[in-house]
Amino acid sequence: MASPYLTVGSGAEESVVASYDVVDLQALLNLAGLNPDRVVDGYFTATTRRWVRDFQRAEGLVATGAADVDTWSALRSWCED
């Protein structure tokens, strides 16, 4: 599974592919309990960045708020457990 680098501004306004990647990210954040509003809209907004940053901090990752390879890996691993 791909691990695209996503940050604020990634999403439906860029391309259909980017929006599907953001949808995947938001759905995984839902499973991890870090998307309390259950927003899955394909837009990587400042709110999505906050959820990613919260997850990164909880997992001991560098809290950039961008979904990088390490973040995707940790999020997938967390959701599989």
Buried (B, 14 or more C-beta within 10 A) or exposed (E): EEBBEBBBEBBBEBEEEBBBBBBBBBBBBBEBEBBEEEBBEBBBBEBBBEBBBBBBEBBEBEBBBBBBEBBBEBBBEBEEE
